[in-house]
């Protein structure tokens, strides 16, 4: 269930649902998603569905990971990216060869410890991790060319807008359970432009460490 044929089937499905960027599709094909879930769920790793990873968290649906990555990269090549919600590291692994550096913030220490080890085992080294509150971002390395948020906020966090570089792009789910929208926010000279990328379902972005 982790064969090349199974992965190709997933990529075909994503193409049918509108994912067009070849670099993103190649990452979905190449990143071993079965290593990011419990062994008992490995046979379902290349289904287009979210799966539990413990601590009340999930590994996002491959389509959503691809959609968010494609949207984030639509406005720049490479650059530095802030990731809010490291989780199991799957989104991080998909994004890592497509950008210069990822600064990733995770609220749950046990998840972060496991993910650091997993990404090292996959020879992914352009990621810097920090335990912390995603609502606060990571001011030390701001501004960021892109910010990607893997949990749903009630409103767009002001601190994340402040840490976005000129012409930078923020991809974030907004809204309560059952009514969440994936939003693309672009920083213009003196304002932010927002557009909806469609309905999604994420765990909430919890404040505090």
C-alpha positions, 0 to 999 in steps of 0.5 A: 500500500506504499508502492509507486503505483499507490502514490501515482494514484494519489497524484492523479487524484490531486490533478483531477482536483485542480493541483497543477504545480509539478514541483508540488505534485512531485513532492506529494509523490516522493515524500513517504507519507507512511512514515508520518503516521502510526504503523497501524495506519500506514496502509491508508497513508496514500489515501486523500484523507486526514489521519490522527497522529495523537495528541488530538492532532491530525496529518492533513489531507494530501489535497489540502497540503498540496493546495496550501503549498501551491498557494503559498508559492504562487507569489515567490520562488524560494525565500524564508517561510514561517510554519505554524503547527509543525505537527508530524512534519509532513507539510514541512517535508513537502515544502522543504526543498521548495524554499530556502528555509523553514522556521516551524513553531509547534505547541506540543513538545512531544510532537516536536521531539518526534518530528525533529528526529523524523525529518533528520532521518529523511535528511531534511536540514533547512528547518529550524524548530521552536516550541511556542504559541502559534498566535505569536509567530516567531518574531526573531527571524521576521519578516517572512516571504511566506507564512503557512498555518496548519490550524484554524484561527478565529481571526487572522492573528495580528502578529502573523500579519506584522511578520509578513514581508512586503508582497509576502503571502499568508495561507491560513484556515479561518473560522469555527469548526464546520465553517472554516475557509482557507484564506490567502492573504497578500501584503501590499504596500499599505494594506492586505488583500484577502481571497478565499481558497475554499472550505477546509476542516482543521483542528483549532489554533490554540493560544499558549504553549 
